[in-house]
Amino acid sequence: MRENLHRFFRAARGAGVHVSPAESIDAMRAVAQIGLTDRAILRDALLLTLAKSQDEKLALGDCFDLFFSQPEPRQDQPKPNSDDASPEADQSPSSGSDSEAGGGQSPEGLGPLAQMLLSQDRNAISAAIASASGAASLSDIRYSTQRGIFSSRILDAMGLQRLRDDLDELMATNPALAERLRGALDALREAVRDTVAQGLALYAREEAENLRHEILRNAPLARIERRQVAEMRALIRQIARRLRERYSKPRKRQRRGHLDVRRTLRRNAAWGGVPFLTAWKRKHRDRPKIVALCDVSGSVAQVSDFFLLLIHSLHEVVDDVRSFAFSSHLIEVSEILEKKSPEEAMAEIMSKVGFGSSDYGTSLVDFEKDFMSTLTPQTTVIVLGDARSNNLDPRADILRRVSERSKRLVWLNPEGRLAWGFGDSEMPRYATFCSVVRQCATAQQLERAVSDIVATYQ
């Protein structure tokens, strides 16, 4: 039972359910109380102890139905009676040996797997497949290309080699029985292939999803296909969640500081150096303050959603964040991002200022006129955009004043570096006044950039 539950926990994690060690212990205790006989009660107990949201309940329920559709492995396999042997056994010259093989008494008789297949005991065959799957470590399957390997391992664990020897002997002594056994072997191979396919669906899902996410993380945001947009948004939410988990809660060590060994030894000189009294030193860190300016014009329409998702996460990680969105003019969107869900916030922002022709000069004028006072020597200014201003005045002088008033100016550009400075791109001129300029064409680059910005305040 314990081994089966461990495999189920692994399958549940692959289905997207976060199962901690404590939760797995609670689930095993619950199963020990209710047993495995009633599958409905077992399903409810596992969902109650492991699922923490409605989505996890649905995923865990599907995983349970798939996992427990196989019979439990049994240690003792029922042996068929000699009466279940082939009808041809009484009519063939080798009828005596066949009956002995059915009873498993003769050393020259058939092997256990041959007897099981000829008896057509489906429960015994299913249980034997399940036991062999455990022996072959089917839970370690990760890729579809491994299906043949694990099928061979399971068949070998069931005694395929002995079965082949039995077939060779029967071909010479009882061809009719050999043909019947060959047909049963073909059915067994099909059942094993189904079992491996089921294992692949259970245990390889996490690896396949990780591989798919890794490919998506490195795919250019501007070239994401329409069918991948929802998946990319889910990936950006995962990045935002990691940022929240990593940086939203101050660590105890950061609050307390580092042990000052010299001062501690001096304080405890009267006690022979035994550290009854400790002294701590703490490095002063500025209170984080971030101002984000996000381009939502038509030229970056495909990536602006992802930029806004990351900015939305900054409002949950950093206390003092003010956000602005612009295309031909600039507006503040801090209140929208703080009070509404990401989807609602993005829809409202894009309806107000999105999809227009980008005019960085006018947008910078709007910022200097109404919001320049928000900048302090502790402020990090983040600009997310392609720096394409449709050949209008870029007003790089305003960006210079923004850089002078703030702690640092970071520009995150979704375009490749080879495109900077060509056409209407003003990136080389703007880069002169930036502390950091990074290409953020993929989700991975965007995560690293935002993570590095937030980490400087920790």
RODO-2510 file (C-alpha; in nm, 4 decimals, decimal comma):
residues 458
     n   res          X          Y          Z
     1     m     0,0000     0,0000     0,0000
     2     r     0,2782     0,2437     0,0918
     3     e     0,4600     0,1900    -0,2372
     4     n     0,1402     0,2432    -0,4353
     5     l     0,0674     0,5658    -0,2496
     6     h     0,4187     0,6943    -0,3118
     7     r     0,3699     0,6324    -0,6824
     8     f     0,0328     0,8075    -0,6665
     9     f     0,1899     1,1116    -0,4973
    10     r     0,4467     1,1277    -0,7764
    11     a     0,1712     1,1087    -1,0377
    12     a    -0,0261     1,3803    -0,8539
    13     r     0,2737     1,6132    -0,8600
    14     g     0,3035     1,5494    -1,2311
    15     a    -0,0619     1,6508    -1,2681
    16     g     0,0155     1,9879    -1,1101
    17     v    -0,0905     1,9167    -0,7513
    18     h     0,1602     2,0405    -0,4948
    19     v     0,2001     1,7559    -0,2450
    20     s     0,4258     1,8387     0,0484
    21     p     0,5819     1,5721     0,2736
    22     a     0,3451     1,6694     0,5553
    23     e     0,0423     1,6347     0,3290
    24     s     0,1603     1,2968     0,2032
    25     i     0,1956     1,1779     0,5635
    26     d    -0,1573     1,2969     0,6425
    27     a    -0,2888     1,1166     0,3344
    28     m    -0,1149     0,7918     0,4286
    29     r    -0,2568     0,8105     0,7819
    30     a    -0,6050     0,8656     0,6409
    31     v    -0,5686     0,5705     0,4023
    32     a    -0,4447     0,3518     0,6881
    33     q    -0,7700     0,4260     0,8726
    34     i    -1,0151     0,3742     0,5860
    35     g    -0,8333     0,1042     0,3867
    36     l    -0,8312     0,0464     0,0103
    37     t    -1,1462    -0,1601    -0,0404
    38     d    -1,3919     0,1251    -0,1021
    39     r    -1,2521     0,3308    -0,3916
    40     a    -1,5089     0,6096    -0,3515
    41     i    -1,4136     0,6703     0,0118
    42     l    -1,0431     0,6419    -0,0771
    43     r    -1,0862     0,9013    -0,3518
    44     d    -1,2632     1,1436    -0,1174
    45     a    -0,9961     1,0971     0,1508
    46     l    -0,7097     1,1704    -0,0884
    47     l    -0,8853     1,4749    -0,2327
    48     l    -0,9570     1,6028     0,1170
    49     t    -0,5986     1,5651     0,2410
    50     l    -0,4099     1,6702    -0,0736
    51     a    -0,6148     1,9163    -0,2813
    52     k    -0,6030     2,2813    -0,1768
    53     s    -0,8083     2,4434    -0,4524
    54     q    -1,0851     2,3587    -0,6957
    55     d    -0,8366     2,3228    -0,9817
    56     e    -0,6276     2,0806    -0,7759
    57     k    -0,9392     1,8797    -0,6888
    58     l    -1,0225     1,8369    -1,0560
    59     a    -0,6638     1,7449    -1,1468
    60     l    -0,6321     1,5055    -0,8536
    61     g    -0,9646     1,3386    -0,9323
    62     d    -0,8586     1,2707    -1,2914
    63     c    -0,5224     1,1433    -1,1695
    64     f    -0,6926     0,9105    -0,9188
    65     d    -0,9262     0,7655    -1,1806
    66     l    -0,6366     0,6977    -1,4151
    67     f    -0,4003     0,5608    -1,1502
    68     f    -0,6425     0,3255    -0,9769
    69     s    -0,7920     0,1883    -1,2955
    70     q    -0,5275    -0,0833    -1,2654
    71     p    -0,5754    -0,3695    -1,0156
    72     e    -0,3585    -0,3827    -0,7086
    73     p    -0,0457    -0,6010    -0,7395
    74     r    -0,0965    -0,9315    -0,5574
    75     q     0,1769    -1,1454    -0,4119
    76     d     0,0036    -1,4821    -0,4430
    77     q    -0,1172    -1,5636    -0,7926
    78     p    -0,3909    -1,8277    -0,8184
    79     k    -0,2770    -2,1311    -1,0156
    80     p    -0,5183    -2,2696    -1,2711
    81     n    -0,6570    -2,6189    -1,2336
    82     s    -0,5623    -2,8932    -1,4734
    83     d    -0,9237    -2,8948    -1,5935
    84     d    -0,8630    -2,5446    -1,7443
    85     a    -0,5993    -2,6761    -1,9804
    86     s    -0,6450    -2,6797    -2,3552
    87     p    -0,9186    -2,9061    -2,4915
    88     e    -0,6684    -3,0352    -2,7408
    89     a    -0,4654    -3,1778    -2,4528
    90     d    -0,6956    -3,4829    -2,4237
    91     q    -0,6743    -3,5438    -2,7977
    92     s    -0,3005    -3,5029    -2,8472
    93     p    -0,0198    -3,7453    -2,7821
    94     s     0,1169    -3,5117    -2,5200
    95     s    -0,2044    -3,4931    -2,3224
    96     g    -0,0402    -3,6301    -2,0127
    97     s     0,2342    -3,3723    -2,0074
    98     d    -0,0092    -3,0906    -2,0808
    99     s    -0,2281    -3,1828    -1,7880
   100     e     0,0742    -3,1993    -1,5689
   101     a     0,1758    -2,8555    -1,6993
   102     g    -0,1665    -2,7223    -1,6103
   103     g    -0,1206    -2,8434    -1,2567
   104     g     0,2363    -2,7162    -1,2427
   105     q     0,3651    -3,0454    -1,1032
   106     s     0,5945    -3,1766    -1,3784
   107     p     0,9460    -3,0206    -1,4094
   108     e     0,9035    -3,0628    -1,7843
   109     g     0,5731    -2,8734    -1,7828
   110     l     0,4913    -2,5197    -1,8866
   111     g     0,6130    -2,2154    -1,6955
   112     p     0,3942    -1,9980    -1,4706
   113     l     0,3310    -1,7333    -1,7374
   114     a     0,2221    -1,9915    -1,9945
   115     q    -0,0116    -2,1527    -1,7424
   116     m    -0,1594    -1,8155    -1,6541
   117     l    -0,2211    -1,7211    -2,0169
   118     l    -0,3769    -2,0573    -2,1024
   119     s    -0,6024    -2,0397    -1,7970
   120     q    -0,7335    -1,6990    -1,9209
   121     d    -0,7580    -1,5699    -1,5639
   122     r    -0,7886    -1,1984    -1,6335
   123     n    -0,7526    -1,0914    -1,2713
   124     a    -0,4339    -1,2926    -1,2310
   125     i    -0,2898    -1,1556    -1,5562
   126     s    -0,3752    -0,7945    -1,4642
   127     a    -0,2249    -0,8370    -1,1182
   128     a     0,0882    -0,9933    -1,2690
   129     i     0,1245    -0,6970    -1,5073
   130     a     0,0893    -0,4563    -1,2159
   131     s     0,3514    -0,6443    -1,0125
   132     a     0,5889    -0,6545    -1,3086
   133     s     0,5339    -0,2825    -1,3665
   134     g     0,6527    -0,2164    -1,0139
   135     a     0,9540    -0,4431    -1,0637
   136     a     1,0367    -0,2617    -1,3897
   137     s     1,0062     0,0812    -1,2171
   138     l     0,7406     0,2046    -1,4571
   139     s     0,7019     0,5164    -1,2429
   140     d     1,0435     0,6273    -1,3742
   141     i     0,9177     0,6641    -1,7316
   142     r     0,9599     1,0197    -1,8605
   143     y     0,9471     1,0235    -2,2406
   144     s     0,7316     0,8595    -2,5064
   145     t     1,0446     0,7146    -2,6663
   146     q     1,0848     0,4920    -2,3588
   147     r     0,7640     0,2982    -2,4151
   148     g     0,9384     0,0101    -2,5925
   149     i     1,2046    -0,0173    -2,3235
   150     f     0,9555    -0,0374    -2,0376
   151     s     0,7298    -0,2777    -2,2273
   152     s     1,0266    -0,5129    -2,2678
   153     r     1,1183    -0,4768    -1,9011
   154     i     0,7671    -0,5637    -1,7874
   155     l     0,7452    -0,8674    -2,0147
   156     d     1,0881    -0,9860    -1,9014
   157     a     0,9818    -0,9480    -1,5375
   158     m     0,6757    -1,1624    -1,6104
   159     g     0,8888    -1,4425    -1,7555
   160     l     0,8854    -1,3837    -2,1307
   161     q     1,2023    -1,5837    -2,1906
   162     r     1,0561    -1,8939    -2,0264
   163     l     0,7393    -1,8450    -2,2308
   164     r     0,9395    -1,8393    -2,5525
   165     d     1,1037    -2,1688    -2,4549
   166     d     0,7597    -2,3153    -2,3845
   167     l     0,6420    -2,2029    -2,7299
   168     d     0,9391    -2,3676    -2,8977
   169     e     0,8663    -2,6978    -2,7195
   170     l     0,4940    -2,6840    -2,7945
   171     m     0,5548    -2,6169    -3,1631
   172     a     0,7155    -2,9597    -3,1807
   173     t     0,4731    -3,1479    -2,9557
   174     n     0,1374    -2,9663    -2,9718
   175     p     0,1111    -2,7046    -3,2509
   176     a    -0,2549    -2,6282    -3,1740
   177     l    -0,1768    -2,5437    -2,8118
   178     a     0,1261    -2,3436    -2,9251
   179     e    -0,0933    -2,1385    -3,1560
   180     r    -0,3366    -2,0739    -2,8724
   181     l    -0,0522    -1,9651    -2,6461
   182     r     0,0872    -1,7379    -2,9189
   183     g    -0,2474    -1,5631    -2,9473
   184     a    -0,2585    -1,5155    -2,5702
   185     l     0,0946    -1,3694    -2,5835
   186     d    -0,0140    -1,1162    -2,8460
   187     a    -0,3013    -1,0119    -2,6194
   188     l    -0,0559    -0,9838    -2,3291
   189     r     0,1738    -0,7586    -2,5327
   190     e    -0,1218    -0,5324    -2,6106
   191     a    -0,2187    -0,5165    -2,2417
   192     v     0,1400    -0,4294    -2,1458
   193     r     0,1502    -0,1558    -2,4092
   194     d    -0,1700    -0,0097    -2,2629
   195     t    -0,0186    -0,0236    -1,9153
   196     v     0,2949     0,1578    -2,0313
   197     a     0,0829     0,4193    -2,2094
   198     q    -0,1088     0,4690    -1,8859
   199     g     0,2168     0,5042    -1,6945
   200     l     0,3388     0,7578    -1,9476
   201     a     0,0231     0,9634    -1,8974
   202     l     0,0666     0,9458    -1,5204
   203     y     0,4378     0,9908    -1,4627
   204     a     0,5714     1,1676    -1,7707
   205     r     0,3271     1,4579    -1,7606
   206     e     0,5468     1,6699    -1,5351
   207     e     0,8582     1,6105    -1,7436
   208     a     0,6727     1,6804    -2,0670
   209     e     0,5210     1,9955    -1,9195
   210     n     0,8609     2,1119    -1,7954
   211     l     1,0088     2,0528    -2,1393
   212     r     0,7232     2,2394    -2,3050
   213     h     0,7583     2,5274    -2,0584
   214     e     1,1332     2,5411    -2,1126
   215     i     1,0778     2,5720    -2,4869
   216     l     0,8113     2,8365    -2,4289
   217     r     1,0309     3,0271    -2,1814
   218     n     1,2927     3,0709    -2,4529
   219     a     1,0491     3,1501    -2,7337
   220     p     1,0293     3,5154    -2,8485
   221     l     0,7275     3,6815    -2,6895
   222     a     0,6457     3,8674    -3,0101
   223     r     0,6206     3,5420    -3,2071
   224     i     0,3976     3,3459    -2,9740
   225     e     0,1202     3,1726    -3,1673
   226     r    -0,2381     3,2424    -3,0718
   227     r    -0,2847     2,8907    -2,9363
   228     q     0,0134     2,9465    -2,7032
   229     v    -0,0996     3,2784    -2,5555
   230     a    -0,2979     3,1210    -2,2703
   231     e    -0,0101     2,8897    -2,1857
   232     m     0,2367     3,1798    -2,1930
   233     r     0,0149     3,3808    -1,9606
   234     a     0,0081     3,0860    -1,7209
   235     l     0,3874     3,0704    -1,7422
   236     i     0,4179     3,4427    -1,6668
   237     r     0,1902     3,3910    -1,3652
   238     q     0,4256     3,1179    -1,2428
   239     i     0,7154     3,3598    -1,2786
   240     a     0,5196     3,6228    -1,0850
   241     r     0,4404     3,3697    -0,8133
   242     r     0,8071     3,2768    -0,7802
   243     l     0,8947     3,6434    -0,7452
   244     r     0,6357     3,6843    -0,4708
   245     e     0,7537     3,3754    -0,2853
   246     r     1,1171     3,4742    -0,3151
   247     y     1,1033     3,8427    -0,2285
   248     s     0,7750     3,9378    -0,0615
   249     k     0,8623     3,8077     0,2875
   250     p     1,1790     3,9385     0,4570
   251     r     1,3994     3,6646     0,5912
   252     k     1,4737     3,6465     0,9624
   253     r     1,8437     3,6754     0,8975
   254     q     1,7868     3,9922     0,6975
   255     r     1,5821     4,1439     0,9789
   256     r     1,8267     4,0449     1,2494
   257     g     2,1503     4,1018     1,0589
   258     h     2,4826     3,9168     1,0821
   259     l     2,6677     3,8158     1,3959
   260     d     2,9376     4,0697     1,4914
   261     v     3,2067     3,8364     1,6245
   262     r     3,4409     4,1050     1,7647
   263     r     3,1743     4,2901     1,9584
   264     t     3,0284     3,9613     2,0841
   265     l     3,3681     3,8483     2,2196
   266     r     3,4277     4,1844     2,3898
   267     r     3,0848     4,1783     2,5530
   268     n     3,1428     3,8306     2,6946
   269     a     3,5026     3,8716     2,8137
   270     a     3,3832     3,8547     3,1755
   271     w     3,2429     3,5054     3,1150
   272     g     3,5529     3,3631     2,9554
   273     g     3,4284     3,4212     2,6031
   274     v     3,1056     3,2202     2,6457
   275     p     2,8559     3,4121     2,4265
   276     f     2,5824     3,4917     2,6770
   277     l     2,5331     3,8265     2,5035
   278     t     2,5383     3,8577     2,1244
   279     a     2,5962     4,1595     1,9042
   280     w     2,4596     4,1916     1,5529
   281     k     2,5476     4,4156     1,2619
   282     r     2,2992     4,4993     0,9942
   283     k     2,3656     4,6510     0,6557
   284     h     2,1323     4,9362     0,5838
   285     r     1,9163     4,8867     0,2767
   286     d     1,7093     5,1542     0,1131
   287     r     1,3368     5,1145     0,1147
   288     p     1,2512     4,9881    -0,2359
   289     k     1,0764     5,2321    -0,4630
   290     i     0,9992     5,1486    -0,8246
   291     v     0,8477     5,3523    -1,1071
   292     a     0,7516     5,1439    -1,4129
   293     l     0,6709     5,2882    -1,7560
   294     c     0,5178     5,0309    -1,9933
   295     d     0,4771     5,0787    -2,3673
   296     v     0,1379     4,9400    -2,4782
   297     s     0,1384     5,0736    -2,8333
   298     g     0,0592     4,8702    -3,1413
   299     s     0,4243     4,7866    -3,2163
   300     v     0,4543     4,5890    -2,8897
   301     a     0,0914     4,4778    -2,8606
   302     q     0,1873     4,1092    -2,8520
   303     v     0,4219     4,1496    -2,5550
   304     s     0,2518     4,4305    -2,3612
   305     d     0,0175     4,1810    -2,1908
   306     f     0,3149     3,9929    -2,0527
   307     f     0,4834     4,3157    -1,9432
   308     l     0,1705     4,4217    -1,7563
   309     l     0,1488     4,0816    -1,5859
   310     l     0,5003     4,1254    -1,4511
   311     i     0,4289     4,4806    -1,3394
   312     h     0,1181     4,3520    -1,1637
   313     s     0,3398     4,1117    -0,9687
   314     l     0,5730     4,3967    -0,8706
   315     h     0,2817     4,5618    -0,6913
   316     e     0,2528     4,2479    -0,4762
   317     v     0,6277     4,2170    -0,4113
   318     v     0,7332     4,5784    -0,3507
   319     d     0,5402     4,8157    -0,1250
   320     d     0,6093     5,1390    -0,3131
   321     v     0,5437     5,0932    -0,6865
   322     r     0,3922     5,3440    -0,9259
   323     s     0,3091     5,2234    -1,2743
   324     f     0,2380     5,4105    -1,5961
   325     a     0,1275     5,2970    -1,9407
   326     f     0,1651     5,4897    -2,2648
   327     s     0,1388     5,4839    -2,6408
   328     s     0,0788     5,8330    -2,7820
   329     h     0,0282     5,9734    -2,4291
   330     l     0,0926     5,8526    -2,0742
   331     i    -0,1448     5,7734    -1,7866
   332     e    -0,0923     5,6308    -1,4375
   333     v    -0,2293     5,2778    -1,3902
   334     s    -0,1139     5,2003    -1,0347
   335     e    -0,4622     5,1946    -0,8857
   336     i    -0,5936     4,9713    -1,1645
   337     l    -0,3160     4,7150    -1,1114
   338     e    -0,3556     4,7165    -0,7334
   339     k    -0,7322     4,6819    -0,7147
   340     k    -0,8152     4,4531    -1,0059
   341     s    -0,7186     4,1092    -1,1230
   342     p    -0,4489     4,0868    -1,3925
   343     e    -0,6997     4,0099    -1,6696
   344     e    -0,9360     4,2939    -1,5720
   345     a    -0,6482     4,5367    -1,5250
   346     m    -0,4933     4,4574    -1,8620
   347     a    -0,8261     4,4914    -2,0419
   348     e    -0,8966     4,8312    -1,8845
   349     i    -0,5463     4,9647    -1,9464
   350     m    -0,5457     4,8572    -2,3100
   351     s    -0,8901     5,0090    -2,3647
   352     k    -0,7709     5,3430    -2,2275
   353     v    -0,4303     5,3821    -2,3841
   354     g    -0,3343     5,0661    -2,5728
   355     f    -0,2780     4,9837    -2,9412
   356     g    -0,2042     5,3421    -3,0435
   357     s     0,0932     5,4822    -3,2352
   358     s     0,3903     5,5095    -3,0010
   359     d     0,5166     5,8601    -2,9234
   360     y     0,7895     5,8383    -2,6624
   361     g     0,8575     6,2121    -2,6738
   362     t     0,5005     6,3124    -2,5864
   363     s     0,4764     6,0402    -2,3233
   364     l     0,7971     6,1601    -2,1578
   365     v     0,6619     6,5155    -2,1634
   366     d     0,3470     6,3925    -1,9851
   367     f     0,5584     6,2170    -1,7239
   368     e     0,7837     6,5189    -1,6608
   369     k     0,4866     6,7525    -1,6348
   370     d     0,2753     6,5510    -1,3898
   371     f     0,4883     6,2848    -1,2226
   372     m     0,8547     6,3900    -1,2125
   373     s     0,8132     6,4687    -0,8420
   374     t     0,7654     6,0976    -0,7732
   375     l     1,1346     6,0347    -0,8424
   376     t     1,3821     6,0313    -0,5534
   377     p     1,7454     5,9178    -0,5163
   378     q     1,6044     5,5811    -0,3969
   379     t     1,3852     5,5235    -0,7038
   380     t     1,4505     5,2622    -0,9704
   381     v     1,2838     5,3556    -1,2973
   382     i     1,1968     5,0675    -1,5315
   383     v     1,1009     5,1358    -1,8926
   384     l     0,9518     4,8455    -2,0870
   385     g     0,9305     4,9194    -2,4572
   386     d     1,0928     4,8980    -2,7994
   387     a     1,2000     5,2685    -2,8113
   388     r     1,0352     5,3166    -3,1524
   389     s     0,8865     5,6662    -3,1708
   390     n     0,7666     5,6786    -3,5352
   391     n     1,0401     5,9313    -3,6273
   392     l     0,8988     6,1870    -3,3808
   393     d     1,1098     6,3865    -3,1368
   394     p     1,2287     6,1261    -2,8797
   395     r     1,2943     6,3900    -2,6094
   396     a     1,6031     6,2123    -2,4820
   397     d     1,6724     6,5231    -2,2711
   398     i     1,3771     6,4343    -2,0464
   399     l     1,5088     6,0791    -2,0073
   400     r     1,8439     6,2280    -1,9023
   401     r     1,6713     6,4308    -1,6284
   402     v     1,4807     6,1192    -1,5190
   403     s     1,8117     5,9345    -1,4900
   404     e     1,9698     6,2182    -1,2901
   405     r     1,6828     6,2328    -1,0388
   406     s     1,6592     5,8567    -0,9788
   407     k     1,8881     5,5911    -0,8347
   408     r     1,9087     5,4065    -1,1645
   409     l     1,7258     5,3756    -1,4939
   410     v     1,6629     5,0276    -1,6381
   411     w     1,5382     4,9732    -1,9927
   412     l     1,3916     4,6374    -2,0946
   413     n     1,3525     4,6060    -2,4705
   414     p     1,1575     4,3180    -2,6329
   415     e     1,3408     4,3594    -2,9640
   416     g     1,6668     4,1899    -3,0545
   417     r     1,9820     4,3959    -3,0184
   418     l     2,0482     4,3850    -3,3912
   419     a     1,7313     4,5913    -3,4472
   420     w     1,8325     4,8697    -3,2068
   421     g     1,9128     5,1902    -3,3918
   422     f     1,7554     5,0861    -3,7223
   423     g     1,4488     5,2522    -3,8696
   424     d     1,2701     5,4646    -3,6097
   425     s     1,4432     5,2959    -3,3127
   426     e     1,5891     5,5487    -3,0657
   427     m     1,7390     5,2825    -2,8421
   428     p     2,1070     5,3856    -2,8830
   429     r     2,0206     5,7460    -2,7873
   430     y     1,8137     5,6406    -2,4863
   431     a     2,0717     5,3829    -2,3763
   432     t     2,3212     5,6621    -2,3101
   433     f     2,1254     5,7640    -1,9998
   434     c     2,0361     5,4153    -1,8742
   435     s     2,2143     5,2294    -1,5940
   436     v     2,1043     4,8923    -1,7349
   437     v     1,9806     4,8051    -2,0826
   438     r     1,8596     4,4493    -2,1447
   439     q     1,6969     4,2581    -2,4208
   440     c     1,3787     4,0943    -2,2865
   441     a     1,2497     3,9076    -2,5868
   442     t     1,1656     3,5887    -2,3948
   443     a     0,9933     3,5020    -2,0688
   444     q     1,3213     3,3743    -1,9256
   445     q     1,5022     3,7019    -1,9997
   446     l     1,2116     3,8973    -1,8530
   447     e     1,2150     3,6895    -1,5325
   448     r     1,5888     3,7319    -1,4863
   449     a     1,5712     4,1058    -1,5421
   450     v     1,2862     4,1676    -1,2966
   451     s     1,4365     3,9256    -1,0442
   452     d     1,7700     4,1097    -1,0540
   453     i     1,5952     4,4440    -1,0048
   454     v     1,3969     4,3270    -0,7017
   455     a     1,6946     4,1367    -0,5547
   456     t     1,8982     4,4550    -0,5184
   457     y     1,6595     4,5667    -0,2440
   458     q     1,6787     4,2438    -0,0427
***
